[in-house]
């Protein structure tokens, strides 16, 4: 092989070290072996020449995905989720410990996950463990088995087999993960605020938002931060919806607390004012809020208060998603957005004058760093050759029935977005869902 490369990719816009440059990328044995200026003449038996309207991005790393297999595979599964991921430029994802049955709260359950995923994943997959009341005191075993950290709820999760932690149990979980250098990732909504705000539901979306006010998030975030101060544990705030939480997180970071936060494409691109009555495909918890709140979330990303943008892909069957004939209190709460995250976020970022470089950092580099995946999320020598060929000006008309996750439901159905993933490479080879080549990942020591 000329130059010893298996494949060379060339383009006028390759994202390297946070900026686009004209470059050639040489791949050897699944890793990036060279990144040189365009025209350097790297040679290989196979070459990929980017079109004039294409850019080369690192493959995205989505650290918040509910695959639901085993146990609720009719909602989603490893084969369908990972093919949707690849279609959206995601080359690595981390699976949440629910809503599978059993949840990933002990080592035998993790082994069941491995068995279900083995041989069927189109991209690389790692796993979160769960911190529920019955698993406290034994989290180290899961940590040693390779999970990337532990998820906890502070309010009911929506499934009986994954109960929430009380305030005292939250403190115990933080102390436990601190003892072995782990991380607790938290669904931060306060059950007392939710109980005081509950209502009789119905088809009106604003009524649903009233039942999950910003105070539910801020109260829970405050509890997490208090626990971090007491224990020194590393903690992460999941799917921040309420911009009212931003000052708390910013102050905690300024204080030097080991805290990070994420938000999701649906909070950045959809808003309360445009959600019709009865349109439960938009239901998620915490909820999509108003446009002013959305503006503040974007500012939180720009000023680095929010670290990551991840999908929180949480699908279900249409029967569950539309249960209650449009009653937001009855329908399942979750957005199926794994395939469209990059396109949706880029559409709105572009409108706001934010560069694609920042979007790729939030969705690839920062997420990889958060998970401790040093070889993912970047185009640099030594990294895995996980790459996405993206056409940032291409127009995408979304049809839910054509998306690749299991069930044809999407909050983006009918939307016109900008930016198309044309090609996704895993370790330098084009992803082929018919010949899945994804690997099971373990937390790096």
C-alpha positions as a Markdown table, in Angstrom:
| # | Residue | x | y | z |
|---|---|---|---|---|
| 1 | Unk | 0.0 | 0.0 | 0.0 |
| 2 | Unk | 1.3 | 3.4 | -0.9 |
| 3 | Unk | 2.4 | 5.3 | 2.2 |
| 4 | Unk | 1.1 | 2.4 | 4.2 |
| 5 | Unk | -2.4 | 3.9 | 4.3 |
| 6 | Unk | -5.6 | 1.9 | 3.8 |
| 7 | Unk | -7.6 | 4.9 | 2.8 |
| 8 | Unk | -7.1 | 8.6 | 2.2 |
| 9 | Unk | -9.8 | 11.3 | 2.5 |
| 10 | Unk | -9.3 | 14.7 | 0.9 |
| 11 | Unk | -11.3 | 17.9 | 1.2 |
| 12 | Unk | -11.2 | 21.7 | 1.2 |
| 13 | Unk | -13.0 | 21.8 | 4.6 |
| 14 | Unk | -11.8 | 19.3 | 7.2 |
| 15 | Unk | -12.4 | 20.1 | 10.9 |
| 16 | Unk | -9.0 | 19.9 | 12.6 |
| 17 | Unk | -8.2 | 21.4 | 16.0 |
| 18 | Unk | -11.4 | 23.4 | 16.1 |
| 19 | Unk | -11.2 | 25.0 | 12.6 |
| 20 | Unk | -11.8 | 24.0 | 9.0 |
| 21 | Unk | -8.8 | 23.6 | 6.8 |
| 22 | Unk | -7.9 | 22.0 | 3.4 |
| 23 | Unk | -6.5 | 18.7 | 4.4 |
| 24 | Unk | -5.8 | 15.1 | 3.6 |
| 25 | Unk | -6.5 | 12.4 | 6.2 |
| 26 | Unk | -4.6 | 9.1 | 6.0 |
| 27 | Unk | -6.2 | 6.1 | 7.6 |
| 28 | Unk | -4.3 | 2.9 | 8.7 |
| 29 | Unk | -5.7 | 0.0 | 10.6 |
| 30 | Unk | -8.8 | 2.0 | 11.6 |
| 31 | Unk | -6.9 | 4.9 | 13.1 |
| 32 | Unk | -6.0 | 8.3 | 11.7 |
| 33 | Unk | -2.3 | 8.0 | 10.8 |
| 34 | Unk | -1.8 | 11.4 | 9.1 |
| 35 | Unk | -3.4 | 14.8 | 8.8 |
| 36 | Unk | -1.6 | 16.8 | 6.2 |
| 37 | Unk | -2.3 | 19.9 | 4.1 |
| 38 | Unk | -4.3 | 19.3 | 0.9 |
| 39 | Unk | -1.9 | 18.6 | -1.9 |
| 40 | Unk | 0.5 | 16.7 | 0.2 |
| 41 | Unk | -0.1 | 13.7 | -2.0 |
| 42 | Unk | -1.0 | 11.0 | 0.6 |
| 43 | Unk | -1.7 | 7.8 | -1.4 |
| 44 | Unk | -3.7 | 4.7 | -0.7 |
| 45 | Unk | -5.6 | 2.0 | -2.6 |
| 46 | Unk | -8.8 | 3.8 | -1.8 |
| 47 | Unk | -9.4 | 7.5 | -1.7 |
| 48 | Unk | -12.5 | 9.6 | -0.8 |
| 49 | Unk | -12.7 | 13.1 | -2.5 |
| 50 | Unk | -15.1 | 15.4 | -0.7 |
| 51 | Unk | -17.4 | 17.3 | -3.0 |
| 52 | Unk | -17.3 | 21.1 | -3.1 |
| 53 | Unk | -20.3 | 21.3 | -0.8 |
| 54 | Unk | -19.1 | 18.8 | 1.8 |
| 55 | Unk | -17.1 | 19.1 | 5.0 |
| 56 | Unk | -15.4 | 16.3 | 7.0 |
| 57 | Unk | -16.4 | 16.2 | 10.7 |
| 58 | Unk | -15.4 | 13.8 | 13.4 |
| 59 | Unk | -18.1 | 11.2 | 14.1 |
| 60 | Unk | -20.5 | 12.4 | 16.7 |
| 61 | Unk | -20.5 | 10.9 | 20.2 |
| 62 | Unk | -24.0 | 10.8 | 21.7 |
| 63 | Unk | -23.8 | 10.0 | 25.4 |
| 64 | Unk | -27.6 | 9.9 | 26.1 |
| 65 | Unk | -29.5 | 7.2 | 24.2 |
| 66 | Unk | -32.3 | 4.9 | 25.3 |
| 67 | Unk | -32.1 | 1.7 | 23.3 |
| 68 | Unk | -34.5 | -0.2 | 25.5 |
| 69 | Unk | -33.2 | -3.7 | 24.6 |
| 70 | Unk | -33.7 | -6.3 | 26.0 |
| 71 | Unk | -37.2 | -6.2 | 27.4 |
| 72 | Unk | -38.8 | -3.3 | 25.5 |
| 73 | Unk | -37.3 | -4.0 | 22.1 |
| 74 | Unk | -40.6 | -3.1 | 20.4 |
| 75 | Unk | -39.8 | 0.5 | 21.5 |
| 76 | Unk | -36.3 | 0.4 | 20.1 |
| 77 | Unk | -33.4 | -2.0 | 19.7 |
| 78 | Unk | -29.6 | -2.1 | 19.1 |
| 79 | Unk | -29.9 | -2.7 | 15.4 |
| 80 | Unk | -32.4 | 0.0 | 14.7 |
| 81 | Unk | -30.9 | 2.6 | 17.0 |
| 82 | Unk | -27.4 | 2.2 | 15.7 |
| 83 | Unk | -28.4 | 2.4 | 12.1 |
| 84 | Unk | -30.3 | 5.6 | 12.8 |
| 85 | Unk | -27.3 | 6.9 | 14.7 |
| 86 | Unk | -25.0 | 6.2 | 11.7 |
| 87 | Unk | -27.4 | 7.9 | 9.4 |
| 88 | Unk | -27.1 | 11.0 | 11.6 |
| 89 | Unk | -23.3 | 11.0 | 11.7 |
| 90 | Unk | -23.1 | 9.4 | 15.2 |
| 91 | Unk | -20.3 | 6.8 | 15.4 |
| 92 | Unk | -20.3 | 6.2 | 19.2 |
| 93 | Unk | -23.2 | 6.2 | 21.6 |
| 94 | Unk | -23.8 | 5.4 | 25.3 |
| 95 | Unk | -26.9 | 3.5 | 26.2 |
| 96 | Unk | -28.9 | 4.5 | 29.2 |
| 97 | Unk | -29.7 | 1.9 | 31.9 |
| 98 | Unk | -33.5 | 2.2 | 31.4 |
| 99 | Unk | -36.0 | 1.5 | 29.8 |
| 100 | Unk | -34.7 | -2.0 | 29.2 |
| 101 | Unk | -35.9 | -4.9 | 31.3 |
| 102 | Unk | -33.9 | -5.5 | 33.4 |
| 103 | Unk | -32.4 | -2.1 | 33.9 |
| 104 | Unk | -28.6 | -2.0 | 33.9 |
| 105 | Unk | -28.3 | -1.8 | 37.7 |
| 106 | Unk | -26.0 | -4.9 | 38.3 |
| 107 | Unk | -23.4 | -6.9 | 36.4 |
| 108 | Unk | -25.7 | -9.7 | 35.2 |
| 109 | Unk | -28.0 | -7.0 | 33.6 |
| 110 | Unk | -24.9 | -5.5 | 31.9 |
| 111 | Unk | -24.0 | -8.9 | 30.6 |
| 112 | Unk | -27.5 | -9.2 | 29.1 |
| 113 | Unk | -27.0 | -5.9 | 27.4 |
| 114 | Unk | -23.7 | -7.1 | 25.9 |
| 115 | Unk | -25.3 | -10.3 | 24.7 |
| 116 | Unk | -28.2 | -8.4 | 23.1 |
| 117 | Unk | -25.9 | -5.9 | 21.3 |
| 118 | Unk | -23.1 | -8.3 | 20.2 |
| 119 | Unk | -23.1 | -8.6 | 16.4 |
| 120 | Unk | -26.0 | -6.2 | 15.8 |
| 121 | Unk | -24.5 | -2.8 | 16.3 |
| 122 | Unk | -23.6 | -0.5 | 13.4 |
| 123 | Unk | -21.6 | 1.9 | 15.6 |
| 124 | Unk | -19.7 | 1.6 | 18.8 |
| 125 | Unk | -21.8 | 1.3 | 22.0 |
| 126 | Unk | -21.0 | 1.8 | 25.7 |
| 127 | Unk | -23.2 | 1.6 | 28.7 |
| 128 | Unk | -24.2 | 3.6 | 31.7 |
| 129 | Unk | -25.1 | 1.9 | 34.9 |
| 130 | Unk | -28.1 | 2.8 | 37.1 |
| 131 | Unk | -28.1 | 4.1 | 40.7 |
| 132 | Unk | -31.4 | 3.1 | 42.2 |
| 133 | Unk | -32.2 | 2.5 | 45.9 |
| 134 | Unk | -31.5 | -1.2 | 45.7 |
| 135 | Unk | -28.1 | -0.8 | 43.8 |
| 136 | Unk | -26.6 | 1.6 | 46.3 |
| 137 | Unk | -23.6 | 0.1 | 48.0 |
| 138 | Unk | -22.8 | -2.1 | 45.1 |
| 139 | Unk | -22.0 | 0.5 | 42.4 |
| 140 | Unk | -18.3 | -0.3 | 42.4 |
| 141 | Unk | -19.0 | -3.7 | 40.9 |
| 142 | Unk | -20.6 | -2.2 | 37.8 |
| 143 | Unk | -17.9 | 0.4 | 37.6 |
| 144 | Unk | -15.3 | -2.3 | 37.6 |
| 145 | Unk | -17.3 | -4.1 | 34.8 |
| 146 | Unk | -16.8 | -1.1 | 32.6 |
| 147 | Unk | -19.9 | 1.2 | 32.7 |
| 148 | Unk | -19.2 | 4.8 | 32.1 |
| 149 | Unk | -20.9 | 6.1 | 35.2 |
| 150 | Unk | -24.3 | 5.9 | 36.9 |
| 151 | Unk | -27.7 | 7.5 | 36.2 |
| 152 | Unk | -30.1 | 8.5 | 38.9 |
| 153 | Unk | -33.5 | 10.1 | 38.9 |
| 154 | Unk | -34.7 | 12.5 | 41.7 |
| 155 | Unk | -38.3 | 12.2 | 40.6 |
| 156 | Unk | -40.3 | 9.1 | 39.2 |
| 157 | Unk | -38.6 | 7.8 | 36.0 |
| 158 | Unk | -41.8 | 6.6 | 34.3 |
| 159 | Unk | -41.0 | 3.0 | 34.7 |
| 160 | Unk | -41.5 | 1.1 | 37.9 |
| 161 | Unk | -38.2 | -1.0 | 37.7 |
| 162 | Unk | -36.1 | 2.2 | 37.9 |
| 163 | Unk | -37.2 | 4.1 | 41.0 |
| 164 | Unk | -35.9 | 7.5 | 42.0 |
| 165 | Unk | -33.5 | 8.4 | 44.8 |
| 166 | Unk | -34.5 | 10.4 | 47.9 |
| 167 | Unk | -32.4 | 13.3 | 48.9 |
| 168 | Unk | -30.6 | 11.1 | 51.4 |
| 169 | Unk | -30.0 | 8.4 | 48.8 |
| 170 | Unk | -28.7 | 11.0 | 46.4 |
| 171 | Unk | -26.1 | 12.0 | 49.0 |
| 172 | Unk | -25.2 | 8.4 | 49.5 |
| 173 | Unk | -24.8 | 7.7 | 45.8 |
| 174 | Unk | -22.6 | 10.8 | 45.4 |
| 175 | Unk | -20.4 | 9.6 | 48.3 |
| 176 | Unk | -20.2 | 6.1 | 46.8 |
| 177 | Unk | -19.1 | 7.2 | 43.3 |
| 178 | Unk | -16.7 | 9.7 | 44.8 |
| 179 | Unk | -15.0 | 6.8 | 46.6 |
| 180 | Unk | -13.9 | 5.2 | 43.4 |
| 181 | Unk | -13.7 | 8.2 | 41.1 |
| 182 | Unk | -17.0 | 7.7 | 39.2 |
| 183 | Unk | -19.6 | 10.1 | 37.9 |
| 184 | Unk | -23.3 | 10.4 | 38.7 |
| 185 | Unk | -25.5 | 11.7 | 35.9 |
| 186 | Unk | -28.8 | 13.0 | 37.2 |
| 187 | Unk | -32.3 | 13.6 | 35.8 |
| 188 | Unk | -32.8 | 16.7 | 37.9 |
| 189 | Unk | -36.5 | 17.4 | 38.6 |
| 190 | Unk | -37.7 | 17.8 | 42.2 |
| 191 | Unk | -40.6 | 15.5 | 43.2 |
| 192 | Unk | -42.1 | 17.9 | 45.7 |
| 193 | Unk | -42.3 | 20.7 | 43.2 |
| 194 | Unk | -43.8 | 18.4 | 40.6 |
| 195 | Unk | -46.4 | 17.2 | 43.1 |
| 196 | Unk | -47.3 | 20.8 | 44.0 |
| 197 | Unk | -47.6 | 21.7 | 40.3 |
| 198 | Unk | -49.5 | 18.7 | 39.1 |
| 199 | Unk | -52.7 | 19.2 | 37.2 |
| 200 | Unk | -55.4 | 17.3 | 35.4 |
| 201 | Unk | -53.6 | 17.3 | 32.1 |
| 202 | Unk | -55.4 | 17.4 | 28.8 |
| 203 | Unk | -54.6 | 18.3 | 25.2 |
| 204 | Unk | -53.3 | 21.8 | 25.8 |
| 205 | Unk | -49.5 | 21.8 | 25.7 |
| 206 | Unk | -49.0 | 24.9 | 28.0 |
| 207 | Unk | -51.0 | 23.0 | 30.6 |
| 208 | Unk | -48.4 | 20.3 | 30.5 |
| 209 | Unk | -45.5 | 22.7 | 30.8 |
| 210 | Unk | -47.2 | 24.3 | 33.9 |
| 211 | Unk | -47.1 | 20.8 | 35.5 |
| 212 | Unk | -43.3 | 20.7 | 35.2 |
| 213 | Unk | -42.1 | 24.3 | 36.0 |
| 214 | Unk | -38.5 | 25.5 | 35.9 |
| 215 | Unk | -38.5 | 25.4 | 39.7 |
| 216 | Unk | -38.6 | 21.6 | 39.6 |
| 217 | Unk | -35.2 | 21.7 | 37.8 |
| 218 | Unk | -33.6 | 24.4 | 39.8 |
| 219 | Unk | -34.5 | 22.8 | 43.1 |
| 220 | Unk | -33.1 | 19.5 | 42.0 |
| 221 | Unk | -30.0 | 21.0 | 40.5 |
| 222 | Unk | -29.4 | 22.8 | 43.9 |
| 223 | Unk | -29.7 | 19.5 | 45.7 |
| 224 | Unk | -27.1 | 17.9 | 43.4 |
| 225 | Unk | -24.7 | 20.8 | 43.8 |
| 226 | Unk | -25.0 | 20.6 | 47.6 |
| 227 | Unk | -24.2 | 16.9 | 47.4 |
| 228 | Unk | -21.2 | 17.6 | 45.2 |
| 229 | Unk | -19.9 | 20.2 | 47.7 |
| 230 | Unk | -20.3 | 17.7 | 50.6 |
| 231 | Unk | -18.7 | 14.7 | 48.9 |
| 232 | Unk | -16.4 | 16.0 | 46.2 |
| 233 | Unk | -18.1 | 13.7 | 43.7 |
| 234 | Unk | -18.2 | 14.4 | 40.0 |
| 235 | Unk | -21.8 | 15.0 | 38.8 |
| 236 | Unk | -23.5 | 15.8 | 35.5 |
| 237 | Unk | -26.9 | 17.5 | 34.9 |
| 238 | Unk | -28.8 | 15.7 | 32.2 |
| 239 | Unk | -31.0 | 17.3 | 29.5 |
| 240 | Unk | -31.2 | 20.8 | 31.0 |
| 241 | Unk | -34.5 | 22.3 | 29.8 |
| 242 | Unk | -35.0 | 25.3 | 32.2 |
| 243 | Unk | -32.6 | 28.2 | 31.5 |
| 244 | Unk | -33.2 | 29.2 | 35.1 |
| 245 | Unk | -30.7 | 26.5 | 36.1 |
| 246 | Unk | -27.9 | 28.2 | 34.2 |
| 247 | Unk | -26.8 | 30.6 | 37.0 |
| 248 | Unk | -26.6 | 27.7 | 39.4 |
| 249 | Unk | -24.4 | 25.7 | 37.1 |
| 250 | Unk | -22.3 | 28.7 | 36.2 |
| 251 | Unk | -21.7 | 29.5 | 39.8 |
| 252 | Unk | -20.8 | 25.9 | 40.6 |
| 253 | Unk | -18.2 | 25.9 | 37.9 |
| 254 | Unk | -16.8 | 29.2 | 39.0 |
| 255 | Unk | -16.6 | 27.7 | 42.5 |
| 256 | Unk | -14.5 | 24.9 | 41.0 |
| 257 | Unk | -17.0 | 22.1 | 41.5 |
| 258 | Unk | -16.6 | 19.1 | 39.2 |
| 259 | Unk | -20.0 | 19.6 | 37.5 |
| 260 | Unk | -21.0 | 19.5 | 33.8 |
| 261 | Unk | -24.3 | 19.9 | 32.0 |
| 262 | Unk | -26.0 | 19.0 | 28.8 |
| 263 | Unk | -29.0 | 20.0 | 26.8 |
| 264 | Unk | -30.7 | 18.5 | 23.8 |
| 265 | Unk | -31.6 | 19.4 | 20.2 |
| 266 | Unk | -35.3 | 19.5 | 20.9 |
| 267 | Unk | -34.8 | 22.2 | 23.5 |
| 268 | Unk | -32.6 | 24.2 | 21.1 |
| 269 | Unk | -34.8 | 24.0 | 18.0 |
| 270 | Unk | -38.5 | 23.5 | 19.1 |
| 271 | Unk | -40.5 | 25.9 | 21.3 |
| 272 | Unk | -43.7 | 25.9 | 23.3 |
| 273 | Unk | -45.4 | 28.5 | 21.1 |
| 274 | Unk | -45.3 | 26.2 | 18.1 |
| 275 | Unk | -46.5 | 22.9 | 19.7 |
| 276 | Unk | -50.2 | 22.2 | 18.7 |
| 277 | Unk | -52.7 | 21.0 | 21.2 |
| 278 | Unk | -52.7 | 17.2 | 21.3 |
| 279 | Unk | -49.4 | 16.8 | 19.6 |
| 280 | Unk | -47.9 | 14.4 | 22.0 |
| 281 | Unk | -44.9 | 13.6 | 19.7 |
| 282 | Unk | -43.4 | 16.7 | 21.4 |
| 283 | Unk | -43.8 | 15.4 | 24.9 |
| 284 | Unk | -40.6 | 15.0 | 27.0 |
| 285 | Unk | -39.6 | 15.5 | 30.6 |
| 286 | Unk | -38.5 | 18.0 | 31.4 |
| 287 | Unk | -40.5 | 19.8 | 28.8 |
| 288 | Unk | -39.8 | 21.9 | 25.8 |
| 289 | Unk | -40.2 | 25.5 | 27.0 |
| 290 | Unk | -40.8 | 28.9 | 25.4 |
| 291 | Unk | -38.6 | 30.8 | 22.9 |
| 292 | Unk | -37.0 | 33.1 | 25.4 |
| 293 | Unk | -35.9 | 30.1 | 27.4 |
| 294 | Unk | -34.5 | 28.6 | 24.2 |
| 295 | Unk | -32.5 | 31.8 | 23.6 |
| 296 | Unk | -31.0 | 31.6 | 27.0 |
| 297 | Unk | -30.0 | 27.9 | 26.5 |
| 298 | Unk | -28.1 | 28.9 | 23.4 |
| 299 | Unk | -26.3 | 31.6 | 25.3 |
| 300 | Unk | -25.5 | 29.0 | 27.9 |
| 301 | Unk | -23.8 | 26.9 | 25.2 |
| 302 | Unk | -21.9 | 29.8 | 23.8 |
| 303 | Unk | -20.5 | 30.9 | 27.2 |
| 304 | Unk | -19.6 | 27.2 | 28.1 |
| 305 | Unk | -22.1 | 26.9 | 31.0 |
| 306 | Unk | -23.6 | 24.0 | 29.1 |
| 307 | Unk | -20.9 | 21.5 | 27.9 |
| 308 | Unk | -22.7 | 19.0 | 25.6 |
| 309 | Unk | -25.6 | 18.6 | 23.2 |
| 310 | Unk | -27.0 | 15.0 | 23.1 |
| 311 | Unk | -30.1 | 13.5 | 21.8 |
| 312 | Unk | -31.8 | 11.9 | 24.8 |
| 313 | Unk | -33.3 | 9.6 | 22.2 |
| 314 | Unk | -36.2 | 8.0 | 24.1 |
| 315 | Unk | -38.7 | 6.4 | 21.7 |
| 316 | Unk | -41.6 | 4.2 | 22.3 |
| 317 | Unk | -44.3 | 2.5 | 20.2 |
| 318 | Unk | -46.8 | 4.8 | 18.5 |
| 319 | Unk | -49.5 | 3.3 | 20.8 |
| 320 | Unk | -47.7 | 4.6 | 23.9 |
| 321 | Unk | -46.6 | 7.9 | 22.3 |
| 322 | Unk | -50.1 | 8.8 | 21.3 |
| 323 | Unk | -51.9 | 7.2 | 24.2 |
| 324 | Unk | -54.7 | 9.3 | 25.7 |
| 325 | Unk | -55.8 | 10.7 | 22.4 |
| 326 | Unk | -53.6 | 13.8 | 22.7 |
| 327 | Unk | -53.6 | 14.0 | 26.5 |
| 328 | Unk | -50.1 | 15.1 | 27.5 |
| 329 | Unk | -50.3 | 13.6 | 30.9 |
| 330 | Unk | -51.1 | 10.1 | 29.5 |
| 331 | Unk | -48.7 | 9.8 | 26.5 |
| 332 | Unk | -45.2 | 8.5 | 26.9 |
| 333 | Unk | -42.7 | 11.3 | 27.4 |
| 334 | Unk | -39.7 | 11.0 | 25.1 |
| 335 | Unk | -38.3 | 12.4 | 21.8 |
| 336 | Unk | -37.0 | 10.1 | 19.1 |
| 337 | Unk | -34.3 | 12.3 | 17.6 |
| 338 | Unk | -31.1 | 10.3 | 17.3 |
| 339 | Unk | -30.8 | 10.5 | 13.5 |
| 340 | Unk | -31.6 | 14.2 | 13.2 |
| 341 | Unk | -29.6 | 15.8 | 16.1 |
| 342 | Unk | -26.8 | 17.3 | 14.0 |
| 343 | Unk | -29.1 | 18.5 | 11.3 |
| 344 | Unk | -31.5 | 20.1 | 13.7 |
| 345 | Unk | -28.9 | 21.8 | 15.8 |
| 346 | Unk | -27.0 | 23.0 | 12.8 |
| 347 | Unk | -30.1 | 24.5 | 11.2 |
| 348 | Unk | -30.7 | 26.6 | 14.3 |
| 349 | Unk | -27.1 | 27.4 | 15.0 |
| 350 | Unk | -26.7 | 28.7 | 11.4 |
| 351 | Unk | -29.7 | 30.9 | 11.8 |
| 352 | Unk | -28.1 | 32.4 | 14.9 |
| 353 | Unk | -24.7 | 32.9 | 13.3 |
| 354 | Unk | -23.0 | 30.1 | 15.2 |
| 355 | Unk | -20.3 | 28.2 | 13.3 |
| 356 | Unk | -20.4 | 24.5 | 12.6 |
| 357 | Unk | -17.1 | 24.2 | 14.5 |
| 358 | Unk | -18.9 | 25.0 | 17.7 |
| 359 | Unk | -21.7 | 22.5 | 16.9 |
| 360 | Unk | -19.1 | 19.8 | 16.3 |
| 361 | Unk | -17.4 | 20.6 | 19.6 |
| 362 | Unk | -20.7 | 20.3 | 21.6 |
| 363 | Unk | -21.7 | 17.0 | 19.8 |
| 364 | Unk | -18.4 | 15.2 | 19.2 |
| 365 | Unk | -15.3 | 16.5 | 21.0 |
| 366 | Unk | -16.9 | 17.6 | 24.3 |
| 367 | Unk | -19.0 | 14.5 | 24.5 |
| 368 | Unk | -16.0 | 12.2 | 23.9 |
| 369 | Unk | -14.0 | 14.1 | 26.5 |
| 370 | Unk | -16.9 | 13.8 | 29.0 |
| 371 | Unk | -17.0 | 10.1 | 28.5 |
| 372 | Unk | -13.3 | 9.7 | 28.7 |
| 373 | Unk | -13.1 | 8.5 | 25.1 |
| 374 | Unk | -9.8 | 10.1 | 24.1 |
| 375 | Unk | -9.7 | 8.5 | 20.6 |
| 376 | Unk | -13.2 | 9.6 | 19.7 |
| 377 | Unk | -14.7 | 12.9 | 18.6 |
| 378 | Unk | -11.7 | 14.5 | 16.8 |
| 379 | Unk | -9.7 | 14.4 | 13.6 |
| 380 | Unk | -6.1 | 14.0 | 14.8 |
| 381 | Unk | -3.3 | 11.5 | 14.5 |
| 382 | Unk | -4.0 | 8.5 | 16.7 |
| 383 | Unk | -7.7 | 8.9 | 16.9 |
| 384 | Unk | -10.2 | 6.3 | 15.6 |
| 385 | Unk | -11.0 | 7.2 | 12.0 |
| 386 | Unk | -14.7 | 7.8 | 12.9 |
| 387 | Unk | -15.9 | 10.4 | 10.5 |
| 388 | Unk | -18.9 | 12.1 | 9.0 |
| 389 | Unk | -19.2 | 13.6 | 5.6 |
| 390 | Unk | -21.7 | 16.5 | 6.0 |
| 391 | Unk | -23.3 | 18.8 | 3.4 |
| 392 | Unk | -24.1 | 21.9 | 5.5 |
| 393 | Unk | -26.2 | 23.6 | 2.8 |
| 394 | Unk | -28.3 | 20.6 | 1.7 |
| 395 | Unk | -32.0 | 20.9 | 2.5 |
| 396 | Unk | -33.6 | 18.0 | 4.4 |
| 397 | Unk | -37.4 | 17.5 | 4.3 |
| 398 | Unk | -38.2 | 15.2 | 7.3 |
| 399 | Unk | -40.6 | 12.3 | 6.9 |
| 400 | Unk | -40.9 | 10.3 | 10.0 |
| 401 | Unk | -41.7 | 7.1 | 8.1 |
| 402 | Unk | -38.3 | 7.3 | 6.4 |
| 403 | Unk | -36.2 | 7.6 | 9.5 |
| 404 | Unk | -34.3 | 4.5 | 10.6 |
| 405 | Unk | -35.2 | 4.2 | 14.3 |
| 406 | Unk | -37.8 | 1.5 | 15.0 |
| 407 | Unk | -41.1 | 3.4 | 15.2 |
| 408 | Unk | -42.2 | 6.1 | 12.7 |
| 409 | Unk | -42.7 | 8.9 | 15.2 |
| 410 | Unk | -40.8 | 12.1 | 15.2 |
| 411 | Unk | -41.2 | 15.6 | 16.6 |
| 412 | Unk | -39.5 | 16.8 | 13.4 |
| 413 | Unk | -42.0 | 15.1 | 11.0 |
| 414 | Unk | -42.7 | 17.6 | 8.2 |
| 415 | Unk | -40.0 | 20.0 | 9.1 |
| 416 | Unk | -37.5 | 21.4 | 6.6 |
| 417 | Unk | -34.0 | 21.5 | 8.0 |
| 418 | Unk | -30.6 | 22.3 | 6.6 |
| 419 | Unk | -27.6 | 19.9 | 6.6 |
| 420 | Unk | -27.3 | 16.3 | 5.5 |
| 421 | Unk | -25.0 | 13.5 | 6.6 |
| 422 | Unk | -24.0 | 11.9 | 3.3 |
| 423 | Unk | -21.6 | 9.3 | 4.6 |
| 424 | Unk | -20.5 | 7.9 | 7.9 |
| 425 | Unk | -17.2 | 6.0 | 8.5 |
| 426 | Unk | -16.4 | 3.9 | 11.5 |
| 427 | Unk | -12.7 | 3.2 | 11.8 |
| 428 | Unk | -12.2 | 4.3 | 8.3 |
| 429 | Unk | -14.8 | 2.1 | 6.7 |
| 430 | Unk | -18.2 | 3.1 | 5.5 |
| 431 | Unk | -20.9 | 2.1 | 7.9 |
| 432 | Unk | -23.0 | -0.7 | 6.5 |
| 433 | Unk | -26.0 | -1.7 | 8.7 |
| 434 | Unk | -26.2 | -5.0 | 6.8 |
| 435 | Unk | -22.8 | -5.9 | 8.0 |
| 436 | Unk | -22.6 | -4.2 | 11.5 |
| 437 | Unk | -19.1 | -3.6 | 12.6 |
| 438 | Unk | -19.7 | -1.7 | 15.9 |
| 439 | Unk | -17.8 | -2.6 | 19.0 |
| 440 | Unk | -18.8 | -2.7 | 22.7 |
| 441 | Unk | -16.9 | -0.1 | 24.6 |
| 442 | Unk | -15.8 | 0.0 | 28.2 |
| 443 | Unk | -14.8 | 2.9 | 30.3 |
| 444 | Unk | -11.2 | 3.8 | 30.1 |
| 445 | Unk | -9.2 | 3.4 | 33.2 |
